[in-house]
Amino acid sequence: MPRLRLLSLAFAALLAPVALAQSPVAGDPARGKDYFERRCIKCHVKEGMGPPYVGIVGRKAGTVPGFDYSDALKASGLSWTEENLDKWLENPDVLVPGNLMGLKIRNPQLRADLVAYLKTRV
């Protein structure tokens, strides 16, 4: 019996890093705002190259009136949930092939910070 317990503990120790790696990252809206103002706002303002990111969480993708979205994004049927925003920011081409977004953010903490900030922009 002690050997089985030891094996169980060893197995749990091996799986712990996997579980931690899959845990959602908590976002900091202040850090997200800082990044947004340095990198994103150049395009995502009224009448910018990208649509303004205001009230985005919960909105259907490709629906800001007057903005000329790619056909791919308009036809995606996507809604901007926190999870979809994270996927979009990580690699828009994987989420919606044929879109026009040019930025990819590989850092999960930075994506979480941006999503936390975007939630405040109503």
C-alpha positions in Angstrom: 0.0 0.0 0.0 2.7 2.6 0.7 4.2 1.9 -2.7 0.9 2.7 -4.4 0.6 5.9 -2.4 4.1 6.9 -3.5 3.3 6.2 -7.1 0.1 8.3 -6.8 2.1 11.2 -5.4 4.7 11.0 -8.1 2.0 10.9 -10.8 0.3 13.9 -9.3 3.6 15.8 -9.1 4.2 15.1 -12.8 0.7 16.4 -13.8 0.9 19.6 -11.6 2.8 21.7 -14.2 0.4 20.7 -16.9 -2.6 21.7 -14.8 -0.9 25.0 -13.9 0.0 25.7 -17.5 -3.7 25.4 -18.5 -5.0 27.6 -15.7 -6.5 30.9 -17.0 -4.3 33.9 -16.6 -5.8 36.8 -14.7 -5.7 40.0 -16.6 -4.8 43.5 -15.2 -6.8 46.2 -17.0 -4.2 48.9 -16.1 -1.5 47.0 -17.9 -3.9 46.3 -20.7 -4.7 50.0 -21.0 -1.0 50.8 -21.1 -0.4 48.4 -24.0 -3.5 49.4 -25.8 -2.5 53.1 -25.7 1.0 52.3 -26.9 0.2 49.7 -29.7 -3.5 49.4 -30.5 -5.1 52.8 -30.4 -3.2 53.9 -33.5 -5.6 51.8 -35.6 -8.5 51.2 -33.3 -10.0 54.7 -33.0 -13.0 56.2 -34.7 -12.3 56.2 -38.5 -9.0 54.3 -38.0 -7.7 51.3 -40.0 -9.4 49.0 -37.5 -12.8 49.4 -35.8 -12.9 51.2 -32.5 -12.7 48.7 -29.6 -15.5 50.1 -27.5 -18.2 47.8 -26.2 -16.6 44.8 -27.9 -17.2 42.1 -25.2 -20.4 40.4 -26.1 -20.8 42.0 -29.5 -21.0 40.0 -32.7 -17.8 40.3 -34.8 -17.9 42.5 -37.9 -20.9 44.7 -36.8 -19.7 48.2 -36.1 -21.8 50.4 -38.3 -19.8 52.2 -41.1 -16.7 50.0 -40.7 -15.6 48.1 -43.8 -14.8 44.6 -42.4 -13.3 41.8 -44.3 -15.8 39.3 -45.8 -14.2 36.6 -43.6 -14.9 38.5 -40.4 -18.4 39.5 -41.4 -19.2 35.9 -42.3 -17.5 34.4 -39.2 -20.6 34.3 -37.0 -18.2 35.0 -34.1 -19.2 36.8 -30.9 -16.5 38.5 -28.9 -16.3 36.5 -25.7 -13.3 36.8 -23.5 -12.1 33.4 -24.9 -12.6 34.5 -28.5 -10.8 37.8 -27.9 -7.9 35.8 -26.4 -7.7 33.6 -29.5 -8.1 36.6 -31.8 -5.2 38.4 -30.1 -3.0 35.4 -30.1 -3.5 34.6 -33.8 -6.3 36.2 -35.8 -5.5 34.2 -38.9 -6.1 30.9 -37.1 -9.4 32.1 -35.6 -10.7 33.8 -38.8 -8.7 33.0 -41.9 -8.8 35.9 -44.4 -9.2 38.7 -41.8 -7.3 41.9 -42.1 -5.8 42.1 -38.5 -2.1 42.4 -38.6 -1.1 42.0 -35.0 -0.4 38.8 -33.1 0.3 38.7 -29.4 2.0 35.5 -28.2 2.3 36.4 -24.5 -0.8 35.0 -22.6 -0.4 37.5 -19.8 -0.4 40.5 -22.2 -3.5 39.0 -24.0 -5.3 38.6 -20.6 -4.4 42.2 -19.7 -5.8 43.5 -23.0 -9.0 41.5 -22.6 -9.4 42.8 -19.1 -9.0 46.4 -20.3 -11.3 45.9 -23.3 -14.0 44.8 -20.9 -13.8 48.3 -19.3 -14.2 50.1 -22.6 -18.0 50.4 -22.8 
